[in-house]
Amino acid sequence: MRFGYWLPVFGGWLRNVEDEGMAAEWPYVRRLARASERLGFDLTLIAELNLNDIKGENAPCLDAWSTAAALAAVTERLELMVAVRPTFHPPALLAKQAANIDRISGGRLSLNVVSSWWAEEARQYGVEFDTHDARYDRTAEWLRVVNGLWTEPRFSFSGSHYHVENAALEPKPLRHPRPTLYAGGESGAAKALIAGRCDAYLMHGDPPDRIAAKVADMRARREALALPPMVYGVAGYVVCRATGGAVQREIARITDVRQSAAGYANYEQWIANTQLEQRVSLEDYSVSNRGLKAGLVGTPEQVAEQVRAFERAGVDLLLLQFSPQLEEMERFAEEVMPLVRPSASEPSQHHAGRLATRAHAG
């Protein structure tokens, strides 16, 4: 199992807690990224939104791509998975930008391709907002252009959304044959696109039995396309405490969501503009990405057993959220990692290399 974490570009993950002690500022995320390498984390996911989805749109949030470039220069081992939304980035220009950051990092860049859901953000920033399935039509073309420029000496493409003519991109990314393409989605359109064009499938938080069914579905889709196996990742929010009573008190604190909270209006837009396989309650949404549904709560032994359950379900990567981030990541590294890794002080380098080989075969 590889352990990744969400970089707190929004200043936290809890809609009802105003200050989580992790400011959306460069000094904090730089300190966190460097510390995470020492702690044994493998990857950080840098979300991309121009407005703050968690604390309200007037709250500060960091830009994903300039933050990724800066982190590439101050870290040594951490994989930088940067979210990218095709409607906000012309594909040829993004391919060039990403290749350069990959070079700066020494080949540690990967992409999390996300189809936009926030209509209000698109309106404020003057970006076209497509209907749900139309977004995936655009994304399919976008991926063809990015991949073509990364892998071919010259590339041309003419589609409904994008046109490039005999374009050259040099230098290419260091990661061969390309940086890993992660993506998530629960609609039929999303799953079909991801199975055919991406290397890894990311899922919102859910219990291992539900995740196992999703993994089985995507494996079948890949096999039907005669493509190699994918990498599978799951989001989860960790509550690790010494006793059951302390766990329950913390869960009560973080799920006390009020409809007056600054992020509640964003919750309504998210529900309206996504197609989910299950109903999401307001309590579920108190922690982003259905993180609590992953069940990574309890004593260190209980959390470790849930990690092993995800491994049995076919999961290769856990994308974790904590609050406060640094302190709880330190707790996780000290109390949980030793229970699930032979040498908790060392990242899963061999496993990471194996996963990269599997992903890039697609």
Solvent accessible surface area in square Angstrom, and as a share of the most:
residue,aa,sasa,rsa
1,M,24,0.11
2,R,18,0.07
3,F,0,0.00
4,G,0,0.00
5,Y,0,0.00
6,W,28,0.10
7,L,0,0.00
8,P,0,0.00
9,V,1,0.00
10,F,11,0.05
11,G,12,0.11
12,G,0,0.00
13,W,2,0.01
14,L,0,0.00
15,R,14,0.05
16,N,20,0.10
17,V,28,0.16
18,E,162,0.73
19,D,115,0.60
20,E,12,0.06
21,G,51,0.49
22,M,3,0.01
23,A,52,0.40
24,A,11,0.09
25,E,98,0.44
26,W,78,0.27
27,P,75,0.47
28,Y,30,0.11
29,V,0,0.00
30,R,81,0.30
31,R,147,0.54
32,L,1,0.00
33,A,0,0.00
34,R,104,0.38
35,A,6,0.04
36,S,0,0.00
37,E,29,0.13
38,R,178,0.65
39,L,40,0.20
40,G,0,0.00
41,F,0,0.00
42,D,4,0.02
43,L,0,0.00
44,T,0,0.00
45,L,2,0.01
46,I,0,0.00
47,A,13,0.10
48,E,15,0.07
49,L,17,0.08
50,N,46,0.24
51,L,16,0.08
52,N,0,0.00
53,D,14,0.07
54,I,2,0.01
55,K,32,0.14
56,G,6,0.05
57,E,69,0.31
58,N,150,0.77
59,A,29,0.22
60,P,98,0.62
61,C,30,0.18
62,L,32,0.16
63,D,71,0.37
64,A,1,0.01
65,W,8,0.03
66,S,71,0.46
67,T,11,0.06
68,A,0,0.00
69,A,32,0.25
70,A,36,0.28
71,L,0,0.00
72,A,3,0.03
73,A,74,0.57
74,V,41,0.24
75,T,9,0.05
76,E,154,0.69
77,R,58,0.21
78,L,0,0.00
79,E,15,0.07
80,L,0,0.00
81,M,0,0.00
82,V,0,0.00
83,A,5,0.04
84,V,0,0.00
85,R,6,0.02
86,P,5,0.03
87,T,27,0.16
88,F,38,0.16
89,H,32,0.14
90,P,76,0.47
91,P,5,0.03
92,A,29,0.23
93,L,123,0.61
94,L,2,0.01
95,A,0,0.00
96,K,96,0.41
97,Q,71,0.32
98,A,0,0.00
99,A,1,0.01
100,N,81,0.42
101,I,6,0.03
102,D,0,0.00
103,R,99,0.36
104,I,81,0.41
105,S,8,0.05
106,G,54,0.52
107,G,13,0.12
108,R,26,0.09
109,L,0,0.00
110,S,0,0.00
111,L,0,0.00
112,N,14,0.07
113,V,6,0.04
114,V,45,0.26
115,S,20,0.13
116,S,3,0.02
117,W,30,0.10
118,W,2,0.01
119,A,36,0.28
120,E,38,0.17
121,E,1,0.01
122,A,2,0.01
123,R,164,0.60
124,Q,75,0.34
125,Y,112,0.43
126,G,72,0.69
127,V,34,0.19
128,E,113,0.51
129,F,63,0.26
130,D,13,0.07
131,T,104,0.60
132,H,30,0.13
133,D,80,0.42
134,A,34,0.27
135,R,10,0.04
136,Y,30,0.11
137,D,89,0.46
138,R,26,0.09
139,T,5,0.03
140,A,23,0.18
141,E,25,0.11
142,W,0,0.00
143,L,5,0.02
144,R,120,0.44
145,V,0,0.00
146,V,0,0.00
147,N,46,0.23
148,G,3,0.03
149,L,4,0.02
150,W,5,0.02
151,T,61,0.35
152,E,74,0.33
153,P,108,0.68
154,R,136,0.50
155,F,23,0.10
156,S,68,0.44
157,F,21,0.09
158,S,90,0.58
159,G,21,0.20
160,S,101,0.65
161,H,64,0.28
162,Y,26,0.10
163,H,126,0.56
164,V,25,0.14
165,E,155,0.70
166,N,82,0.42
167,A,26,0.20
168,A,61,0.47
169,L,5,0.02
170,E,106,0.48
171,P,67,0.42
172,K,40,0.17
173,P,13,0.08
174,L,84,0.42
175,R,40,0.15
176,H,155,0.69
177,P,55,0.35
178,R,20,0.07
179,P,0,0.00
180,T,5,0.03
181,L,1,0.01
182,Y,6,0.02
183,A,5,0.04
184,G,31,0.30
185,G,19,0.18
186,E,20,0.09
187,S,9,0.06
188,G,51,0.49
189,A,34,0.27
190,A,0,0.00
191,K,20,0.08
192,A,60,0.46
193,L,22,0.11
194,I,2,0.01
195,A,1,0.01
196,G,31,0.29
197,R,94,0.34
198,C,1,0.01
199,D,0,0.00
200,A,0,0.00
201,Y,2,0.01
202,L,18,0.09
203,M,12,0.05
204,H,42,0.19
205,G,0,0.00
206,D,0,0.00
207,P,50,0.31
208,P,20,0.13
209,D,105,0.54
210,R,93,0.34
211,I,0,0.00
212,A,38,0.29
213,A,65,0.50
214,K,12,0.05
215,V,1,0.00
216,A,59,0.46
217,D,49,0.25
218,M,0,0.00
219,R,109,0.40
220,A,56,0.44
221,R,76,0.28
222,R,3,0.01
223,E,130,0.58
224,A,89,0.69
225,L,90,0.45
226,A,92,0.71
227,L,55,0.28
228,P,40,0.25
229,P,79,0.50
230,M,0,0.00
231,V,6,0.03
232,Y,1,0.01
233,G,0,0.00
234,V,0,0.00
235,A,6,0.04
236,G,1,0.01
237,Y,2,0.01
238,V,6,0.03
239,V,2,0.01
240,C,2,0.01
241,R,39,0.14
242,A,86,0.67
243,T,76,0.44
244,G,47,0.45
245,G,38,0.36
246,A,23,0.18
247,V,4,0.02
248,Q,114,0.51
249,R,165,0.60
250,E,19,0.09
251,I,38,0.19
252,A,65,0.50
253,R,104,0.38
254,I,0,0.00
255,T,22,0.13
256,D,85,0.44
257,V,25,0.14
258,R,123,0.45
259,Q,121,0.54
260,S,98,0.64
261,A,12,0.09
262,A,67,0.52
263,G,0,0.00
264,Y,43,0.16
265,A,62,0.48
266,N,7,0.03
267,Y,27,0.10
268,E,93,0.42
269,Q,49,0.22
270,W,19,0.07
271,I,68,0.34
272,A,80,0.62
273,N,36,0.19
274,T,34,0.20
275,Q,93,0.42
276,L,48,0.24
277,E,74,0.33
278,Q,40,0.18
279,R,222,0.81
280,V,7,0.04
281,S,50,0.32
282,L,44,0.22
283,E,106,0.48
284,D,24,0.13
285,Y,6,0.02
286,S,0,0.00
287,V,0,0.00
288,S,8,0.05
289,N,30,0.16
290,R,2,0.01
291,G,1,0.01
292,L,34,0.17
293,K,63,0.27
294,A,0,0.00
295,G,26,0.25
296,L,1,0.00
297,V,41,0.23
298,G,5,0.05
299,T,28,0.16
300,P,18,0.11
301,E,110,0.50
302,Q,108,0.48
303,V,0,0.00
304,A,0,0.00
305,E,75,0.34
306,Q,39,0.17
307,V,0,0.00
308,R,83,0.30
309,A,19,0.14
310,F,0,0.00
311,E,70,0.31
312,R,167,0.61
313,A,12,0.09
314,G,14,0.14
315,V,6,0.04
316,D,12,0.06
317,L,1,0.00
318,L,0,0.00
319,L,3,0.02
320,L,1,0.00
321,Q,2,0.01
322,F,1,0.00
323,S,5,0.03
324,P,45,0.29
325,Q,0,0.00
326,L,9,0.04
327,E,93,0.42
328,E,14,0.06
329,M,0,0.00
330,E,77,0.35
331,R,70,0.26
332,F,1,0.00
333,A,12,0.09
334,E,131,0.59
335,E,63,0.28
336,V,0,0.00
337,M,0,0.00
338,P,67,0.42
339,L,80,0.40
340,V,30,0.17
341,R,20,0.07
342,P,149,0.94
343,S,56,0.36
344,A,19,0.14
345,S,85,0.55
346,E,105,0.47
347,P,17,0.11
348,S,20,0.13
349,Q,100,0.45
350,H,158,0.70
351,H,37,0.16
352,A,18,0.14
353,G,39,0.38
354,R,104,0.38
355,L,4,0.02
356,A,32,0.25
357,T,99,0.57
358,R,55,0.20
359,A,1,0.01
360,H,23,0.10
361,A,64,0.50
362,G,38,0.36
